[in-house]
Amino acid sequence: MEDKVKQAKLKALSLLTDMDRTEAQLRQKLKQKSYEDDVVEQAMEYVKSFGYIDDVNYAKRFVESRKKTKSKHEIAAMLSQKGVHREVISQAVAECYHPEDALEAIQYLAGKKCESPEQCSDKEKKKIFDYLLRKGFSYEEIRQVIQVSFWNA
């Protein structure tokens, strides 16, 4: 039994060396390796004791790294899929994602779809508007960028 725990701890450290993971992702990976639940728990406590796994910091880093290209709703959905708790997601988004980040992301994504606003037809602008809505940006945020500032300069 002690051997299994040691193996699980080493495997957990190895998995975290490859890439940053959430607690849920690491737990799932260890279970996929056929470790028993109590062994997984001991390995999780071990990596937590060194601060190698921290969903709050993970969520904040995740938001910071994606806020220039994603809406806060899209980021929250991605974090949720990774097993981060709703409260942690809310906290990270509130601390790290500001209104100007959404406008910057909209401007970036709209610019990828149509480099020069003057050359975009109304139909293309409508397609871009709808695309941004599906990405999780609010109507008001999109309107502020597309109709008011960047696209009518």
PEMOHU-V659975 format. One record per residue. N is the residue number from 0. RES is the residue in one letter. PHI is phi in degrees with one decimal (NA if undefined). PSI is psi in radians with two decimals (* if undefined). D_LAST is the distance of its C-alpha to the last C-alpha in Angstrom with 2 decimals. Layout:
n->N res->RES phi->PHI psi->PSI d_last->D_LAST
n->N res->RES phi->PHI psi->PSI d_last->D_LAST
This chain:
n->0 res->M phi->NA psi->-0.75 d_last->68.46
n->1 res->E phi->-63.4 psi->-0.59 d_last->67.64
n->2 res->D phi->-64.0 psi->-0.75 d_last->66.83
n->3 res->K phi->-62.3 psi->-0.73 d_last->64.30
n->4 res->V phi->-63.9 psi->-0.77 d_last->62.56
n->5 res->K phi->-62.8 psi->-0.75 d_last->62.41
n->6 res->Q phi->-62.0 psi->-0.75 d_last->61.02
n->7 res->A phi->-65.3 psi->-0.71 d_last->58.37
n->8 res->K phi->-62.6 psi->-0.78 d_last->57.33
n->9 res->L phi->-64.7 psi->-0.69 d_last->57.08
n->10 res->K phi->-64.9 psi->-0.74 d_last->55.14
n->11 res->A phi->-61.0 psi->-0.78 d_last->52.69
n->12 res->L phi->-63.6 psi->-0.72 d_last->52.19
n->13 res->S phi->-62.4 psi->-0.77 d_last->51.80
n->14 res->L phi->-63.5 psi->-0.63 d_last->49.15
n->15 res->L phi->-76.2 psi->-0.37 d_last->47.19
n->16 res->T phi->-71.6 psi->-0.65 d_last->47.46
n->17 res->D phi->-64.6 psi->-0.81 d_last->45.70
n->18 res->M phi->-163.0 psi->2.77 d_last->42.67
n->19 res->D phi->-68.9 psi->2.41 d_last->41.68
n->20 res->R phi->-136.2 psi->2.75 d_last->42.79
n->21 res->T phi->-82.5 psi->2.92 d_last->42.93
n->22 res->E phi->-59.6 psi->-0.76 d_last->46.35
n->23 res->A phi->-64.6 psi->-0.70 d_last->46.37
n->24 res->Q phi->-64.8 psi->-0.76 d_last->45.49
n->25 res->L phi->-66.1 psi->-0.75 d_last->48.23
n->26 res->R phi->-58.8 psi->-0.76 d_last->50.72
n->27 res->Q phi->-64.6 psi->-0.75 d_last->50.02
n->28 res->K phi->-61.6 psi->-0.73 d_last->50.46
n->29 res->L phi->-66.3 psi->-0.67 d_last->53.76
n->30 res->K phi->-67.4 psi->-0.59 d_last->54.98
n->31 res->Q phi->-64.5 psi->-0.46 d_last->54.16
n->32 res->K phi->-84.1 psi->0.18 d_last->56.50
n->33 res->S phi->69.7 psi->0.48 d_last->59.24
n->34 res->Y phi->-81.0 psi->2.51 d_last->59.70
n->35 res->E phi->-72.4 psi->2.77 d_last->61.28
n->36 res->D phi->-56.3 psi->-0.76 d_last->59.41
n->37 res->D phi->-67.9 psi->-0.58 d_last->61.40
n->38 res->V phi->-68.9 psi->-0.74 d_last->60.87
n->39 res->V phi->-60.8 psi->-0.77 d_last->57.11
n->40 res->E phi->-61.0 psi->-0.73 d_last->57.12
n->41 res->Q phi->-65.3 psi->-0.70 d_last->59.04
n->42 res->A phi->-65.2 psi->-0.69 d_last->56.68
n->43 res->M phi->-64.4 psi->-0.77 d_last->53.68
n->44 res->E phi->-61.3 psi->-0.66 d_last->55.33
n->45 res->Y phi->-61.8 psi->-0.90 d_last->56.06
n->46 res->V phi->-69.5 psi->-0.56 d_last->52.47
n->47 res->K phi->-66.0 psi->-0.64 d_last->51.22
n->48 res->S phi->-62.5 psi->-0.45 d_last->53.82
n->49 res->F phi->-95.2 psi->-0.03 d_last->52.21
n->50 res->G phi->76.9 psi->0.33 d_last->48.67
n->51 res->Y phi->-75.6 psi->-0.30 d_last->47.77
n->52 res->I phi->-134.0 psi->2.18 d_last->46.30
n->53 res->D phi->-154.3 psi->1.79 d_last->44.16
n->54 res->D phi->-62.5 psi->-0.54 d_last->41.85
n->55 res->V phi->-64.7 psi->-0.88 d_last->40.04
n->56 res->N phi->-66.9 psi->-0.65 d_last->39.06
n->57 res->Y phi->-59.3 psi->-0.83 d_last->38.39
n->58 res->A phi->-62.6 psi->-0.73 d_last->35.95
n->59 res->K phi->-63.9 psi->-0.78 d_last->34.12
n->60 res->R phi->-63.4 psi->-0.68 d_last->33.88
n->61 res->F phi->-62.7 psi->-0.80 d_last->32.76
n->62 res->V phi->-62.8 psi->-0.83 d_last->29.89
n->63 res->E phi->-58.5 psi->-0.68 d_last->28.85
n->64 res->S phi->-77.4 psi->-0.29 d_last->28.94
n->65 res->R phi->-119.5 psi->-0.06 d_last->26.85
n->66 res->K phi->-67.9 psi->-0.30 d_last->24.38
n->67 res->K phi->-81.8 psi->-0.20 d_last->21.54
n->68 res->T phi->-131.7 psi->-0.05 d_last->21.91
n->69 res->K phi->-132.2 psi->2.71 d_last->23.67
n->70 res->S phi->-80.5 psi->2.81 d_last->23.55
n->71 res->K phi->-64.7 psi->-0.52 d_last->26.27
n->72 res->H phi->-69.6 psi->-0.70 d_last->28.05
n->73 res->E phi->-67.1 psi->-0.73 d_last->28.24
n->74 res->I phi->-63.6 psi->-0.77 d_last->29.51
n->75 res->A phi->-61.0 psi->-0.71 d_last->32.04
n->76 res->A phi->-65.3 psi->-0.69 d_last->33.28
n->77 res->M phi->-64.9 psi->-0.75 d_last->33.76
n->78 res->L phi->-65.2 psi->-0.67 d_last->35.70
n->79 res->S phi->-62.1 psi->-0.71 d_last->37.75
n->80 res->Q phi->-63.7 psi->-0.47 d_last->38.74
n->81 res->K phi->-84.6 psi->0.02 d_last->39.94
n->82 res->G phi->89.6 psi->0.24 d_last->42.26
n->83 res->V phi->-79.9 psi->2.38 d_last->40.62
n->84 res->H phi->-66.3 psi->2.59 d_last->41.64
n->85 res->R phi->-55.7 psi->-0.72 d_last->39.22
n->86 res->E phi->-64.5 psi->-0.70 d_last->39.78
n->87 res->V phi->-65.4 psi->-0.73 d_last->39.02
n->88 res->I phi->-61.9 psi->-0.83 d_last->35.78
n->89 res->S phi->-58.4 psi->-0.76 d_last->34.72
n->90 res->Q phi->-63.5 psi->-0.81 d_last->35.63
n->91 res->A phi->-64.7 psi->-0.75 d_last->33.79
n->92 res->V phi->-65.9 psi->-0.75 d_last->30.55
n->93 res->A phi->-62.3 psi->-0.68 d_last->30.79
n->94 res->E phi->-78.4 psi->-0.59 d_last->31.45
n->95 res->C phi->-110.4 psi->-0.32 d_last->29.07
n->96 res->Y phi->-110.6 psi->2.00 d_last->26.04
n->97 res->H phi->-109.1 psi->2.80 d_last->23.65
n->98 res->P phi->-53.9 psi->-0.67 d_last->20.69
n->99 res->E phi->-67.8 psi->-0.43 d_last->18.24
n->100 res->D phi->-65.6 psi->-0.70 d_last->19.98
n->101 res->A phi->-64.2 psi->-0.75 d_last->19.06
n->102 res->L phi->-64.8 psi->-0.69 d_last->15.32
n->103 res->E phi->-64.7 psi->-0.75 d_last->15.76
n->104 res->A phi->-64.9 psi->-0.72 d_last->17.92
n->105 res->I phi->-62.4 psi->-0.79 d_last->15.63
n->106 res->Q phi->-61.6 psi->-0.75 d_last->12.82
n->107 res->Y phi->-62.5 psi->-0.87 d_last->15.72
n->108 res->L phi->-66.6 psi->-0.69 d_last->17.29
n->109 res->A phi->-65.2 psi->-0.68 d_last->14.34
n->110 res->G phi->-64.9 psi->-0.54 d_last->13.72
n->111 res->K phi->-69.9 psi->-0.59 d_last->17.43
n->112 res->K phi->-78.9 psi->-0.60 d_last->17.39
n->113 res->C phi->-150.2 psi->1.83 d_last->14.64
n->114 res->E phi->-61.5 psi->-0.71 d_last->13.66
n->115 res->S phi->-117.3 psi->1.93 d_last->10.94
n->116 res->P phi->-55.7 psi->-0.57 d_last->8.72
n->117 res->E phi->-65.4 psi->-0.49 d_last->9.00
n->118 res->Q phi->-88.8 psi->-0.12 d_last->12.69
n->119 res->C phi->-83.3 psi->2.29 d_last->13.23
n->120 res->S phi->-76.1 psi->2.92 d_last->15.19
n->121 res->D phi->-61.6 psi->-0.62 d_last->15.33
n->122 res->K phi->-64.1 psi->-0.75 d_last->18.54
n->123 res->E phi->-65.8 psi->-0.70 d_last->17.17
n->124 res->K phi->-61.7 psi->-0.71 d_last->14.48
n->125 res->K phi->-63.2 psi->-0.74 d_last->17.52
n->126 res->K phi->-61.9 psi->-0.74 d_last->19.59
n->127 res->I phi->-65.5 psi->-0.75 d_last->17.24
n->128 res->F phi->-57.6 psi->-0.84 d_last->17.08
n->129 res->D phi->-63.9 psi->-0.70 d_last->20.89
n->130 res->Y phi->-58.7 psi->-0.80 d_last->21.36
n->131 res->L phi->-66.8 psi->-0.63 d_last->19.68
n->132 res->L phi->-61.6 psi->-0.76 d_last->21.84
n->133 res->R phi->-65.3 psi->-0.48 d_last->24.86
n->134 res->K phi->-75.3 psi->-0.15 d_last->24.07
n->135 res->G phi->104.8 psi->0.07 d_last->24.61
n->136 res->F phi->-79.3 psi->2.64 d_last->21.29
n->137 res->S phi->-79.1 psi->2.73 d_last->21.22
n->138 res->Y phi->-55.4 psi->-0.80 d_last->19.45
n->139 res->E phi->-64.0 psi->-0.73 d_last->17.84
n->140 res->E phi->-61.5 psi->-0.80 d_last->16.62
n->141 res->I phi->-65.4 psi->-0.79 d_last->15.10
n->142 res->R phi->-58.9 psi->-0.71 d_last->13.53
n->143 res->Q phi->-60.2 psi->-0.67 d_last->12.04
n->144 res->V phi->-84.1 psi->-0.89 d_last->10.27
n->145 res->I phi->-75.1 psi->-0.79 d_last->9.79
n->146 res->Q phi->-93.0 psi->-0.49 d_last->9.27
n->147 res->V phi->-99.3 psi->-0.93 d_last->7.97
n->148 res->S phi->-101.3 psi->-1.51 d_last->5.97
n->149 res->F phi->-53.6 psi->-0.79 d_last->5.63
n->150 res->W phi->-86.7 psi->-0.16 d_last->5.79
n->151 res->N phi->-123.1 psi->0.44 d_last->3.77
n->152 res->A phi->-74.7 psi->* d_last->0.00
